[in-house]
Amino acid sequence: MRIFPLVFWPHIRNPIKAVSLLRKYRKVFGSDEGRAVLRDIMLQAGFGSTTPVNGPLERNEGKREIVAHILNILNLTEEEMFAYQKEATRLQVEFNQAQQELNNDRSEY
């Protein structure tokens, strides 16, 4: 386990400020509330899924990069990273099913 993950912040030149920001990320996303928010961000970013053909590839990849950045800062093991990705995939499936049910309900009118 690395103490400090390989994180690059071009806007922070001072290593003390970089470590301080890293600790803030860990404090925020290490809490139960932060993990809930992270799961929502993963869902919104489509983390754990692929962009549909003719979908907004660049935008979606940018969102996924933010999620990957946060996960890297949290310094997760491969197993923990896989668990987050599995959870994101499960949430995406649930979201897609709910959307489909909503669309089906609307088509009945």
N, C-alpha and C positions, 0 to 999 in steps of 0.2 A: 504494500500500500504506500503510495507516494504521499508525503506530507503536503507538498504543494504541487498541484497538477500543472501540467504545461498549459498555461493560459496566457493569451496574448491580448493586451489592451493597448493599442497604439496611442490612445489619448492619455495614458498614465505613464509617466516617465519615472516617477519616484517609486521604488520597490516597496517602501513602507506603506504608501497609499494603496498600492496594488494588493498587498497582503491584507490590509484593512478592508478593502472592498470584497476580497475573497471571503473573509470571515463573515461579512454581512450577508453575502449570498448564502453561506452555509447556515447562518442563524435563521434567515427567513425561510429557506426551502427545507431546512432540517426539522422544522416543527410540523405537527400534524396539519395545521392550517396551510402551511407552505406546501406540503406534499399534496394536499387537496387542490391547491391552485396549480401546482405543477402538472397534476393529472389533467386538469382542464386545459392548460396550455398545450399539453401533448395532444389532446383531442382536437383542439382548434388547429394545431399545426399538421395534423394528419401523421403524427409520428407513429411509426409502426405500419404504415400503409403506403401505397404508391399513388402517384398522381394519375388520374384517368387519362386515357389517350385524348389529346387536344385540350387537356386541362392546363391550368396556370402553373406550369412547371417551375419557373423561376421564383414565383411568389411562394409556392409551397416549399421549395427547397430552402428558401430564406427563413421561413418559419421553423422548419426542422433544424436548421443550423442553430437557431436560438436555443431550442430545446437541448440539442447536443452540447452547446456551450454550458448551459446550467448543469446538466448531468456530469460534464467533465469537472466542473468546479466542485461538485459534491463528492468527487473522488470515489465513485462507486466501484465495487468489484464487478467483474463480468456477470456474475450471477444476479447481482442487484440491478445492473443495467438491463439484463434480459427480462427480469421481472417487471421493470418499468415499461419496457417495450411490449411485453405480453399484456400488461394492464391497459396500455394505450390501444392496442389492437382490440381487446375486449370492449373497451368503451366505444371505439369506432363502430364495431359491429352493432352494439346496442343502439347507438345514435342512428345508424343507417336503418335499423329495423323500426325505430320510432318514427323516423321521417317517412318510411314507406307506409306505415300504418296511418299516419296523418294524411298522406296523399290519397290513400285508399278511402279514408273517411270523407275527404273533400270530394272525391269523384262520385260518391253516392248521391250528392245533392244536385 
